[in-house]
């Protein structure tokens, strides 16, 4: 019944109506820029946020648009609703939007592992968009998205059998508080000789560690997420579970270590991927060089490999350091970088919404 209402509205308006829920947040701000840069497929774009942001005017597609309150009425006439909000907000309001006739594309973590909610990366499994019995489509986490487009392309050719990855995660993955924490700590350590004695950085920073358990300036922190069983973090298990679901490999052996590094934006990962048969670097390079959403940047002898400082603000997954494993002819080693606020959050959400919009047209 909801789909019929959506189709009728789309025909009447000519173009689907889009709602951006959480438009004033860190990801929402990036989303508005992305919507202004991509093809103009939407009719009305409705901006929705918490009560403290109501009445603010934000620019999208060159037009000032007033922010509305998050209410049931805000979803009247909406075809697609993109949610960039905390889990508890998405859990409460996504079903409300669906009941109003919208297809929800949710960027929170609350629906990702629901068997009735597809977890979609358009370059890897766009067909999954149509299988949404709850009317909700989930967006993967930013860490998973930083590697999965490249990994999906290699899996399609070689057949993935096992995955080992270590992440180097930017502080913006912890939101604006993470960014503010790193900038504050950098101001405390800049121009000093700190980092040369045990505990000197910790003493300078004091209790100002923000969302991180240890100082992140002049440091790396081998932890992201919350504590789970047997010493694993929620972020590590998230990458494992999401990769399995996106690739359709429910029993894939996956081991992940997540590390926070003093980078503002752009996650990086080292990837050890083992495949069904022998692989060659030449074939892997050919696949990566032609894969949608991937840039191969790999000439270490010339100092060419992706780094967060170069990748930030761009859309693709960048891949370098492509090697065959020294002791396993079926395995490849990669280094990947992806902007965690663009492809890692807002862009993938927008791409899913565009797939849905094409279906409704």
Secondary structure, DSSP 4 states (H G I P E B T S, - for coil): -HHHHHHHHHHHHSS--EEEETTTSHHHHHHHHHHHHS----S-EEEEE-GGGTT-EEEETTEEEEPEE--SGGGTT-SEEEE-S-HHHHHHHHHHHHHTTPEEEE-SSSSTT-TTSEEE-HHHHGGGGG--TTSEEEEPPHHHHHHHHHHHHHHHHH-EEEEEEEEEE-GGGG-HHHHHHHHHHHHHHTTS--SSSTTHHHHHHTT--TTSSS--TTSEES--S-B-GGG-BHHHHHHHHHHHHHHT-TT-EEEEEEEEES-SS-EEEEEEEEESS---HHHHHHHHHHSTTEEE-EEGGGTEE--HHHHTT--SEEEEEEEE-TT-TTEEEEEEEE-TTIIIIIHHHHHHHHHHHHHH-
